[in-house]
Amino acid sequence: MRKKHWKSVMLLLMCIMFTACGKEEIEDYATNEGYTTAGGSVTSQAQQDNGEDNTQSAENEETGIPLEEVKIGVVHLTSPDDGNGYTYTHDLGIQGMERNLGLSNEQVVRKLYVDDTDAAATNQAIQECIDEGCNIIFTTSWGYMEPTAEMAEKYPDIYFSHGTGYMSNGKNFNNYFGRIYQARYLSGIVAGMNTRTNRIGYVAAMDSSNSEVTGGIDAFALGVYSVNPDAEVYVKVTNSWFDPEGEEAAARLLVDMGCDVITQHCDTSYPQTVAEENGVYGIGYNSDMSKEAPNACLCSVIWNWSAYYTSSVQSIIDGTWDGSNYFGGMTENLVGITELSDFCVEGTQEKVDEAKAMILSGEFNVFDGVIETNTGDTVGEEGKTLDDATITGGINWYFKTVTVVE
């Protein structure tokens, strides 16, 4: 594929932050133009540290793809019709991108219920997108990573973009994710302020071998600790990104242990509905889960994937895609938390606002200084913060207040 030399295409960044958003506002935001340029504007430290070269040779320069010729394939783990959770939130971003760029429904192909543990099924879904004429393909779940990498090598003239994970080739295949740990930290403040038992439960999809999940747990626990150092975080691992029965069982176990706030890094709303049924609090993930648990959900940690999808496709249309990875955060309006429930204890909003302002200003970066682990070791250095490469691929330890439940 041919590309133009890099040119400045920074689009208008609307300063709309998620802490003050309710469900309707979140979904409306997926249609606005508050996005920043991707495919070159935000490169992960991991990519820089690995010395990846995103510079294309002269013969590979591209004039872009005309808007009317764009056809996008999206590979989903479940269905957006679920109305909450991971796939639902990604599809909100796709819908927002369609509206922002003026694409028709016929220009987007969705492949649903593609098991990300089944490489053959993933390859088949991607191949079907290609056979249907897609020239841009987004694969949205961790397990799609290696099949996406293989297909990118097989089809160098098609743009591939993989959500979560870490692989990319600096040419036609990149990785996109974000600083969700920033929002996790804020939600930890909410949990720490509102627990009465000082026992907080966390339903986790993967164990400490997965830095995405573990980093989120640690950021959450650090947030809890900042306002309530006596509180403990109990983690139950399901070993699956999507396991409704396992997620429900894990949440019930944590409630039975006396946890009175249940949060999650998993795809369904079952941890929230279990909290609702048992009269304890919850903190949702991916989408606003207050509709599933109106009397339990203190807030939800959310993504605005439209910020990436819009800017990524725009860069391909403009011919400015350079294959670099994308790692945005609250500054790019990619991550945030929903409006706090009105039953949060007094002072919660003020503590969240204070921490949020420090993160946005760069004064505080969550993983700052020396951090104690639950094994008695320490990570980090005084006066420094963990870099993106470590956060995305090197957090395989738990903060000192975290206990894994077997």
Salt bridges, closest charged atoms under 4 A:
GLU27 OE2 - LYS23 NZ 2.81
GLU61 OE2 - HIS5 NE2 2.74
ASP91 OD1 - HIS76 NE2 3.42
ASP91 OD1 - ARG110 NE 2.63
GLU98 OE2 - ARG110 NH2 2.90
GLU128 OE1 - LYS111 NZ 3.16
GLU132 OE2 - LYS111 NZ 2.76
GLU212 OE2 - HIS265 NE2 3.26
GLU248 OE2 - ARG252 NH2 3.00
GLU277 OE1 - ARG252 NH2 2.84
GLU292 OE2 - LYS291 NZ 3.20
GLU372 OE2 - LYS400 NZ 3.07
GLU381 OE1 - LYS384 NZ 3.47
ASP388 OD2 - ARG179 NH2 2.75
